Each structure stands twice: as structure tokens, then as C-alpha cells.
Amino acid sequence: MKKFLMAVCVCLAVLTMVSSAFSEELWDWHLRGADEGLANGHVPPPGLYFVNDFYWTGNWNHYDQNGNKDGLKIQGYVDVPILLWNPGICPILGATYACAIAEPFDVTTFRVAGEGPNGTQWGAYNTILVPFILSWEIPCDLHVAASLAIGLNDGTNSVSDSFAAKNPPHYAGGRFSNSQGGGLYAWSSNDEYTFTPTLGISWLYAGWNISVEAQYTFWTKDTDINYQNGDQIALDYTATYTCGKWTFGLGAEMESQVYNDKGVGGGPFSNPDGVYGKLQGTEQRNITAGPIVGYNFGPCSLLFTYNFAISTTSDVGGDWAMLRLVVPLGNPCDWYK
């Protein structure tokens, strides 16, 4: 029981994207609900861990600011290999220290009603660095963790292929490529940097894991298309119980932009063409929830999460599923002994 609980801690603060929308840069920063099932306030014992998250979005629809479908559909497969390291050094500010790096890859099938044939594209998303995760154990079986995740602007796509750049201002907030055959292709990454401080709290007692994680994401401006995404809050919730090798429970997530994006208006936006400012109706929000099942095979473990869509506005939304594999690799300091 304890080994599995430790295993599901190791994805803490390795945060990625997976939501396409007209109302913002193509991908949300946080892989929706990706940290459900984790002990968000805790880090694993000293050692190096490999984590692989495989995420499937299904056939998501885009919803406008009133919650109505507007013709855009996207299906995505996201694979996120992660390395997390707890070096076992002396406590920093009384906390256990860990760090991580992730390099997501995604395959997307994208179509817009009346805009030509479907397109499928794969590529690498922006690299994610987590320079520190600090975790404190406090009384009453509570654990608290603070971290910072940095998204680099190093995705695989080129601005010269931007459908937004070729067809302004209708898709001013999106990232698409327009092939010579007329197909529309969703980009595999964003064109800006992100900075995300995160706070996680967990109650861990007798097999129970009651956790919540809160993130606040700051976006830099995309100077290529003169677009500034609104700051975003993401919350992931977990309630699970581990008995022997099995873990069962429920998870939920909520994402919301704090304020509207800024950009050049036109098309679906409210600003007059050529005017830079806040774009009304671009605050995306979504809520999903569903079951969690995990199994511990020994040193390795699997955790499966499925969420049902509850509410979506100014964003794409639908059911999603994720399978997480955790593989302890030992302590690098001991490899050459």
C-alpha cells in the first residue's frame, strides 16, 4: 500500500497542455486533470523516476462563450515522458527537494466546419522544466508542496506555416497550418513561454489520499501574431483509497482563465479589426470528473483516470482518459558503486 502511494506522487508539478480553442493560444498549459490521482503535497523517496502519461481526448467539440457548439472539432493523443529526481539532499527550508523535466509529444486531428478537409499532424510540444519541488510534512498526516514549472518556447512548429498569419484576423488567437491541399492542421505547440507556480496539499492516512492542487499560469506575449493569453487557474482534486495492490477513487478538475485575452479583434472577437485590446468572450472554462483505478505490479505501477465532461465555455471539451506508468530507476548516485 505504501509503495503504491509513493509511486503515484512522482508526477507532481510536471504540467502540460491539451486543449485547443479560438479564445487563446492553441494549447492550454495544463494537461486537463493530469494530476488527478496523485498525492499532490508529497514527493517520492530519494531516487530517479521515469513517468509516462498517455492522454486521449476523444472527439472534442469547441464551445462558444454561451456553451454552444460552433463547428470546430479536435481529437488528440498526447504522450508525456517525464524524469523526476529526488537527490536526497539535506532539507531546503525544512522541505524535501525534487526536480523534473518533461518533453510532451502530440498527434492531433483537426477540422472546422466549412473550412476544407481534415488534417492530422504530430510533433513536439514546448519542453517543461520544473527546477524545484519543495514538500513539507506537517502535523495531522498533512503534506504541502510548492513548485515552479517553466514552459520553454521550443516547439516543433514554424511561424511561417501559421494559418493565423496567412489569414488574419479571423484566427488571431489560434495556431493552425494550411497545407497546399487546403487541409487545416493543428499546431503541436504554442509560441510563447509560460511560468506556473503550484501549490499541492494532501492528507495521507491508512491508505487514503485526499489531495488538491492549484496552479496559476502566466503567459508571455506571442509577438508573431500580437496575442496575449489571459492568466489561467487550474485545480485538480483527488479522493482515493489503496487496499493491497489496488487503488480506487474519484477525481475532478476545473480550469478557468482569470481575464480575457488581448489581441487584434475581428472574426469571432468583439474588437474592431486592427485594434489591440481585450477580446470579450475569450475567458475559457471547463469542468470534468470521473473514476480513478490503479494497480501496483511491484516496482512499477499503473494509474488509469477517466473524466466525463460537465461544463465547457470558450474552449474545446469532452470526455478524456489518461494512463500513467511509473517506473523507479533507482538512485543515480548508486549506479557506479
VOSERO-312160 format. One record per residue (C-alpha): x negated, z, y negated. Coordinates in steps of 0.05 Angstrom, whole numbers, plus 5000, padded with zeros to 4 digits. Each point is the difference from the previous one (the first is absolute). Layout:
XZY;...
This chain:
500050005000;494650204951;495849385016;505849534985;501650374935;492849904978;500249275019;506049844957;496550304939;494649474994;503749474961;501050464940;499349634933;498049335030;505449634962;501949274997;505349514981;505749625029;505749814953;500949344964;504349964938;501149594937;499950654960;492750155011;493449755028;501449705068;498250615043;501950724991;493950455001;502650475055;501749745069;507250244999;500650655040;493149915031;498450744997;506350235035;498250405062;493450264971;498050714983;499049794928;496850664978;494850035054;493749615021;497349945072;494050385028;492949744983;498749305027;501349264989;506949715016;502549295008;507349894982;503949365007;506949934968;504249395021;506049914954;505949535007;505049874944;505249605037;504149504959;500350344932;504649774944;498650064926;505050424960;501049954925;500850604952;507350075022;498250035074;502549295015;496249495042;497249424959;497349495049;492850225012;498050185071;493450245029;497550195069;493450355006;495050265051;494750464972;494050275039;496050564968;493450215033;497550664972;493850435006;500650734982;494150485000;499850764996;492550134995;500950755012;496150194937;500650674964;506850104966;500849674932;504050444953;502050395063;502949375032;498349565060;497449324978;501449315030;499749284977;502649335024;500049244992;505349485020;500149245001;507249755011;501849305025;506949704995;504049405024;506149824958;505749505008;503449884933;505849584975;504249954938;506949675002;499749314968;492450014990;497749575059;497850145072;497450665027;492750184998;495750465043;493250264978;495150535024;494250334964;496750654979;503150494952;496150404949;494850485031;502150734994;494950554988;501650745006;493750354973;502750705012;505550385037;499850754989;504350455044;501350744992;503050485051;504350524966;504350585026;506449925041;497249415041;500149554938;494949454986;499049634934;495949364989;498049614938;496949315001;498649374959;500849295027;497149404963;502349295012;494749474985;501649324971;496749615058;505749675038;499249315031;504449594952;497849584941;503749994933;499349244999;505249985056;504950444963;507049725000;501450464941;494349684961;502649305014;507250154986;500450514943;503850414983;505149995056;495650375050;496050394949;500150635042;498749705069;494149725039;501449355036;496349375020;503149314998;497349535053;499549254990;505749935049;504550424955;500050635043;499850694968;495050505026;499650754985;493150244979;496450495044;497750464944;501050224928;495749824940;498550684969;497050685015;504050625019;498650744995;504350485041;499450764998;503750325059;502550705017;502050195071;503250655025;501050195073;503050595038;496850005070;502450525049;501250025075;500449245007;504149904936;497649534945;504150024936;496449594948;500949634935;495249544963;500549794927;496049434969;499649744929;497149304991;496949734936;499149234996;495149634956;502549384964;499849325034;496749604945;500849345036;507649994991;500450534944;503950505042;499950765004;503550345058;503750644986;497250645030;502950185068;501850645037;500450015076;502450585043;499450055076;503650555040;498750245071;503550485048;497249985071;499150455061;494549925052;501250235071;494449865049;497849284990;506449774965;502050044927;507049884974;502950034931;502749664938;496749684939;502349734933;497049674939;501849884927;496549544951;501649914927;496849714938;499550474942;501349474947;501049254994;494449495007;497049664939;499149264996;502349344969;507549925008;504149425025;503349805065;503050635032;497250454945;503350214935;494649864949;499949334962;494849515026;493150124972;501350734979;495850555034;503750655010;504050435048;504149595050;506750335009;502550065072;493150015032;499950735023;499949935076;502950545045;501050075075;501950535051;499349975076;500250505057;499650025076;497150295065;492850155019;497350025071;492850145021;495950075064;493150295012;496049625053;494050474997;494949864946;504449434973;507250034976;505749554978;505450144949;506149544991;504450024938;506449614987;503750044934;506949744982;501249734929;504550454958;499449734929;496049464964;500149754927;495349514965;495949965064;500049705070;502850465053;502350085071;498350355065;492650085018;495850265058;492950255007;495450165059;493950444986;494050065047;495050574989;493249985035;494950574989;493049704999;496150665000;495250264948;494949474976;494950564990;500050105076;499449275021;492450005000;498750685029;
